[in-house]
């Protein structure tokens, strides 16, 4: 990791043990049978310990969608052409995508970042241009990114968190858009988990069985080319990742440094989260897994991160959609902890 900036591997502060213990006691004292609110209680305790308060809050919430393209799409690994990435960025800007609706429903501010779409979308309202390049290189022919590009993409994520912190954000959601990006996510997962891609690869945007088989073969070629890159998570990211995946990894690390919990979306976002945690293990404390994706490999990534996802709805869209859908659960958990009366406060014995 010597070629990467020190902030990436610098451990963030962790949850406060004394606050966690007090939060656990408070949950036992609230006017309900202990454990009756299930996972909401554990969420509330985590939020209290992370925020250092018995009055945790998740608002304001910010959703940031990072968009970029991938050179490996030239290998025919997607059911859609790379041009769709630009079309979706334009759709985000017009407010017509699923994440636009879900962010509004979740009461979250939405920001879109062009981290490297092949076709420059130009000036679009609500889209921040931080282009690392016009898409990554084809990783079956060489590394997806140079070291400088990978560092720049990590910095794109850190800059997004800086903007969120300046706006007072208490909960951060990262999403992505990039045609073909289940392929680099699968390659990353295969390298980091030491698994054959056949155990992880799925249909992505709608591949049939033959298409998934072809995707597996392409990823195997990349893994053979890049050898033992999986020994270093950031080098793995450089060789096999994408600008938007690196930006999400950088955002998760930066959010932990800034004391902002983050909700992780589906397969691609979780691959970025695994890179972040392998590079900086203390980041794991700050990540909530929003949902379990229908992509076959996602449960293996969830197991590697050793956490319980908030939802299991069969989603596989990306964009931050599953994480945004989970925001009300976090809001509810915080409200319960903050607003419910204890038995003593209610005058009950």
C-alpha positions as CSV (number, residue, x, y, z in Angstrom):
1,X,0.0,0.0,0.0
2,X,3.1,2.3,-0.1
3,X,1.9,4.0,-3.3
4,X,-1.4,5.0,-1.7
5,X,-2.1,8.0,0.5
6,X,-1.8,7.6,4.3
7,X,-5.4,8.6,5.0
8,X,-6.7,5.5,3.3
9,X,-5.1,3.2,5.9
10,X,-5.2,5.5,8.9
11,X,-7.7,3.9,11.4
12,X,-10.7,6.0,12.3
13,X,-12.0,6.4,15.8
14,X,-14.4,3.6,16.9
15,X,-17.7,3.6,18.7
16,X,-17.5,4.7,22.3
17,X,-17.7,1.7,24.7
18,X,-19.2,3.6,27.6
19,X,-21.9,5.0,25.4
20,X,-22.6,1.6,24.0
21,X,-23.0,0.1,27.5
22,X,-25.3,3.0,28.5
23,X,-27.4,2.4,25.3
24,X,-27.7,-1.3,26.0
25,X,-28.9,-0.4,29.5
26,X,-31.4,2.1,28.1
27,X,-32.8,-0.5,25.8
28,X,-33.4,-2.8,28.8
29,X,-35.2,0.0,30.6
30,X,-37.5,1.2,27.8
31,X,-41.3,0.5,28.1
32,X,-41.2,-2.8,26.2
33,X,-40.2,-6.4,26.8
34,X,-36.4,-6.6,26.3
35,X,-35.5,-7.7,22.8
36,X,-39.1,-7.2,21.5
37,X,-38.0,-4.8,18.8
38,X,-35.4,-7.2,17.6
39,X,-32.7,-5.9,15.2
40,X,-34.0,-2.3,15.7
41,X,-32.6,-2.4,19.2
42,X,-29.1,-3.4,18.0
43,X,-29.2,-0.7,15.3
44,X,-30.1,1.9,17.9
45,X,-27.3,0.8,20.2
46,X,-24.8,1.0,17.3
47,X,-25.9,4.4,16.3
48,X,-25.7,5.7,19.8
49,X,-22.2,4.4,20.3
50,X,-21.0,5.7,16.9
51,X,-22.5,9.2,17.5
52,X,-21.6,9.3,21.2
53,X,-25.1,10.1,22.4
54,X,-28.2,8.6,23.8
55,X,-30.2,10.8,21.4
56,X,-29.0,9.4,18.0
57,X,-30.3,10.9,14.8
58,X,-29.8,10.0,11.1
59,X,-30.9,13.2,9.5
60,X,-29.7,14.9,7.4
61,X,-29.1,12.0,5.0
62,X,-27.2,12.3,1.8
63,X,-27.1,9.9,-1.1
64,X,-24.2,10.2,-3.6
65,X,-24.3,8.2,-6.8
66,X,-20.9,7.8,-8.5
67,X,-21.0,7.1,-12.2
68,X,-18.2,5.7,-14.4
69,X,-17.6,3.4,-17.3
70,X,-15.5,0.3,-17.8
71,X,-13.2,-0.8,-20.6
72,X,-14.1,-4.5,-20.0
73,X,-17.5,-3.8,-21.6
74,X,-15.7,-4.3,-24.9
75,X,-15.6,-8.0,-24.0
76,X,-19.4,-8.3,-24.3
77,X,-20.0,-8.9,-20.6
78,X,-23.2,-6.7,-20.4
79,X,-26.6,-6.9,-21.8
80,X,-26.5,-3.2,-22.4
81,X,-24.0,-0.9,-24.2
82,X,-21.8,1.5,-22.3
83,X,-23.8,4.4,-23.7
84,X,-26.5,3.6,-21.2
85,X,-24.3,5.0,-18.4
86,X,-24.5,8.5,-19.9
87,X,-28.3,8.1,-20.5
88,X,-28.8,7.2,-16.8
89,X,-26.7,10.1,-15.6
90,X,-29.0,12.3,-17.7
91,X,-32.0,10.6,-16.1
92,X,-30.6,11.2,-12.6
93,X,-30.2,14.9,-13.5
94,X,-33.8,15.0,-14.7
95,X,-35.0,13.4,-11.5
96,X,-36.5,10.3,-13.2
97,X,-34.5,7.4,-11.9
98,X,-35.4,5.0,-9.1
99,X,-32.8,6.5,-6.8
100,X,-34.4,10.0,-7.3
101,X,-37.7,8.7,-6.1
102,X,-36.3,6.6,-3.3
103,X,-34.1,9.5,-2.1
104,X,-37.1,11.8,-2.0
105,X,-39.1,9.1,-0.1
106,X,-36.3,8.7,2.3
107,X,-36.0,12.4,2.9
108,X,-32.4,12.4,1.6
109,X,-30.5,14.9,-0.5
110,X,-29.2,13.3,-3.7
111,X,-25.9,14.2,-5.4
112,X,-24.5,12.6,-8.6
113,X,-20.8,12.6,-9.4
114,X,-19.4,11.9,-12.8
115,X,-16.2,10.0,-11.9
116,X,-15.5,8.9,-15.4
117,X,-18.3,8.3,-17.9
118,X,-16.9,7.5,-21.4
119,X,-19.0,10.3,-22.9
120,X,-18.6,13.5,-21.1
121,X,-22.2,14.5,-20.1
122,X,-21.2,18.2,-20.0
123,X,-23.0,20.6,-17.7
124,X,-25.9,18.9,-16.0
125,X,-27.7,20.3,-13.0
126,X,-27.1,18.2,-9.9
127,X,-24.1,16.4,-11.5
128,X,-20.7,17.2,-10.2
129,X,-17.9,16.6,-12.7
130,X,-14.9,14.9,-11.1
131,X,-13.8,12.8,-14.1
132,X,-10.8,10.6,-13.5
133,X,-10.8,9.6,-17.1
134,X,-13.2,8.4,-19.9
135,X,-13.7,5.0,-18.3
136,X,-11.2,2.5,-17.1
137,X,-8.9,0.4,-19.3
138,X,-9.9,-3.2,-20.2
139,X,-8.6,-5.2,-17.3
140,X,-8.0,-8.3,-19.4
141,X,-5.3,-6.4,-21.2
142,X,-3.7,-4.6,-18.3
143,X,-4.6,-2.9,-15.0
144,X,-8.0,-1.1,-15.0
145,X,-6.3,2.0,-13.5
146,X,-2.9,3.5,-13.0
147,X,-1.9,4.2,-9.5
148,X,-2.5,7.9,-10.0
149,X,-6.0,7.2,-11.3
150,X,-6.9,4.9,-8.5
151,X,-5.7,7.5,-5.9
152,X,-7.7,10.2,-7.8
153,X,-10.8,8.0,-7.7
154,X,-10.4,7.4,-4.0
155,X,-10.2,11.1,-3.5
156,X,-13.4,11.6,-5.5
157,X,-15.1,9.6,-2.7
158,X,-13.4,11.6,0.0
159,X,-14.4,14.9,-1.6
160,X,-18.0,13.7,-1.6
161,X,-17.9,13.0,2.1
162,X,-16.2,16.4,2.7
163,X,-19.2,18.1,1.0
164,X,-21.6,15.9,3.0
165,X,-19.9,16.8,6.3
166,X,-20.0,20.5,5.5
167,X,-23.7,20.1,5.0
168,X,-24.1,18.5,8.4
169,X,-24.9,15.0,7.1
170,X,-25.3,12.3,9.8
171,X,-25.9,9.3,7.5
172,X,-24.2,8.7,4.2
173,X,-25.4,6.4,1.3
174,X,-23.1,5.6,-1.7
175,X,-24.6,4.4,-4.9
176,X,-23.2,3.7,-8.3
177,X,-24.0,3.7,-12.0
178,X,-21.7,2.0,-14.6
179,X,-22.8,-0.4,-17.3
180,X,-20.9,-3.7,-16.8
181,X,-19.8,-3.0,-13.3
182,X,-20.9,-6.3,-11.9
183,X,-17.9,-7.7,-13.8
184,X,-15.2,-5.7,-11.9
185,X,-17.2,-6.2,-8.7
186,X,-17.1,-9.9,-9.2
187,X,-13.4,-9.9,-10.1
188,X,-12.7,-7.9,-7.0
189,X,-14.7,-10.3,-4.8
190,X,-13.0,-13.3,-6.5
191,X,-9.6,-12.0,-5.8
192,X,-10.2,-10.8,-2.2
193,X,-12.2,-13.9,-1.2
194,X,-10.0,-16.4,-3.1
195,X,-13.0,-17.8,-4.9
196,X,-13.5,-18.9,-8.5
197,X,-15.7,-16.4,-10.2
198,X,-18.2,-19.1,-11.1
199,X,-19.2,-19.1,-7.4
200,X,-20.0,-15.3,-7.6
201,X,-21.0,-14.3,-11.1
202,X,-24.6,-13.4,-11.8
203,X,-26.8,-11.9,-14.5
204,X,-26.1,-8.3,-13.7
205,X,-28.3,-6.2,-16.0
206,X,-30.0,-9.4,-17.4
207,X,-27.5,-11.8,-18.9
208,X,-28.7,-15.3,-19.8
209,X,-26.8,-18.5,-18.8
210,X,-24.5,-18.3,-21.7
211,X,-23.8,-14.6,-20.9
212,X,-22.9,-15.4,-17.3
213,X,-20.6,-18.2,-18.5
214,X,-18.8,-15.8,-20.8
215,X,-18.5,-13.2,-17.9
216,X,-16.8,-15.9,-15.8
217,X,-14.3,-16.7,-18.5
218,X,-13.5,-13.0,-18.9
219,X,-12.9,-12.6,-15.2
220,X,-10.7,-15.7,-15.1
221,X,-8.6,-14.2,-17.8
222,X,-8.2,-11.0,-15.7
223,X,-7.4,-12.9,-12.6
224,X,-4.7,-14.9,-14.4
225,X,-3.2,-11.8,-15.9
226,X,-3.0,-9.9,-12.6
227,X,-1.7,-12.9,-10.6
228,X,-1.6,-12.4,-6.8
229,X,-3.1,-8.9,-6.7
230,X,-5.5,-10.1,-4.1
231,X,-2.8,-9.9,-1.5
232,X,-3.1,-6.1,-1.4
233,X,-6.7,-4.8,-1.4
234,X,-5.8,-1.4,-3.0
235,X,-3.6,-3.0,-5.7
236,X,-6.5,-5.4,-6.3
237,X,-8.8,-2.3,-6.7
238,X,-6.3,-0.7,-9.1
239,X,-6.0,-3.8,-11.3
240,X,-9.7,-5.0,-11.3
241,X,-11.9,-2.2,-10.1
242,X,-13.5,0.9,-11.5
243,X,-13.5,4.6,-10.9
244,X,-16.9,4.5,-9.2
245,X,-16.0,1.5,-7.1
246,X,-12.8,3.2,-5.9
247,X,-14.8,6.3,-5.2
248,X,-17.2,4.4,-3.0
249,X,-14.3,2.7,-1.2
250,X,-12.8,6.1,-0.6
251,X,-16.1,7.5,0.6
252,X,-16.6,4.7,3.2
253,X,-13.1,5.3,4.6
254,X,-13.6,9.1,4.7
255,X,-17.0,8.8,6.3
256,X,-15.5,6.7,9.1
257,X,-12.8,9.3,9.6
258,X,-15.4,12.0,9.8
259,X,-17.7,10.1,12.2
260,X,-20.5,9.6,9.7
261,X,-22.1,6.1,9.5
262,X,-22.6,4.9,6.0
263,X,-25.3,2.5,4.6
264,X,-23.8,0.1,2.0
265,X,-26.0,-0.8,-1.0
266,X,-25.8,-4.1,-3.0
267,X,-23.3,-6.3,-4.7
268,X,-21.1,-3.6,-6.3
269,X,-21.2,-1.3,-3.3
270,X,-20.4,-4.2,-1.0
271,X,-17.4,-5.1,-3.1
272,X,-16.2,-1.5,-2.6
273,X,-16.9,-1.8,1.1
274,X,-14.8,-5.1,1.3
275,X,-11.9,-3.3,-0.3
276,X,-12.3,-0.4,2.2
277,X,-12.4,-2.8,5.2
278,X,-9.5,-5.0,4.0
279,X,-7.4,-1.8,3.6
280,X,-8.6,-0.3,6.9
281,X,-10.4,-2.8,9.2
282,X,-11.7,-0.2,11.6
283,X,-13.9,1.2,8.9
284,X,-16.2,-1.9,9.4
285,X,-17.7,-0.3,12.6
286,X,-19.1,2.5,10.6
287,X,-20.9,0.5,7.9
288,X,-24.5,-0.7,7.9
289,X,-25.4,-3.3,5.2
290,X,-28.5,-1.9,3.6
291,X,-29.8,-5.1,2.0
292,X,-29.1,-8.5,0.5
293,X,-28.9,-8.3,-3.3
294,X,-30.3,-10.9,-5.6
295,X,-26.9,-11.1,-7.3
296,X,-25.6,-14.6,-6.4
297,X,-22.2,-13.4,-5.0
298,X,-23.6,-10.8,-2.6
299,X,-24.2,-13.2,0.3
300,X,-20.5,-14.2,0.1
301,X,-19.5,-10.6,0.5
302,X,-22.0,-10.1,3.3
303,X,-20.5,-13.1,5.1
304,X,-17.0,-11.7,4.7
305,X,-18.1,-8.4,6.3
306,X,-19.8,-10.4,9.1
307,X,-22.9,-8.2,9.6
308,X,-26.6,-8.5,9.3
309,X,-28.2,-6.7,6.3
310,X,-31.2,-4.6,7.1
311,X,-33.5,-5.8,4.3
312,X,-33.8,-8.8,2.0
313,X,-36.2,-7.7,-0.8
314,X,-34.6,-9.4,-3.9
315,X,-33.3,-6.1,-5.2
316,X,-30.5,-5.9,-7.7
317,X,-30.7,-2.4,-9.3
318,X,-27.8,-0.6,-7.7
319,X,-27.8,3.2,-7.7
320,X,-27.9,3.1,-3.9
321,X,-31.5,2.0,-4.1
322,X,-31.5,-0.8,-1.5
323,X,-29.5,1.4,0.9
324,X,-31.9,4.3,0.5
325,X,-34.8,2.0,1.1
326,X,-33.3,1.0,4.4
327,X,-32.9,4.5,5.7
328,X,-36.3,4.7,7.3
329,X,-35.4,1.6,9.4
330,X,-32.3,3.4,10.8
331,X,-34.5,6.5,11.4
332,X,-37.0,4.4,13.3
333,X,-34.4,2.7,15.4
334,X,-32.9,6.1,16.4
335,X,-36.3,7.5,17.2
336,X,-37.2,4.6,19.4
337,X,-34.0,4.9,21.4
338,X,-34.3,8.7,21.6
339,X,-38.1,9.1,22.2
340,X,-39.4,6.1,24.1
341,X,-39.9,6.5,27.8
342,X,-38.2,4.2,30.3
343,X,-40.3,2.4,32.9
344,X,-39.1,4.9,35.5
345,X,-40.0,7.9,33.3
346,X,-43.4,6.5,32.6
347,X,-44.0,5.8,36.4
348,X,-44.3,2.0,35.7
349,X,-42.9,-0.8,37.8
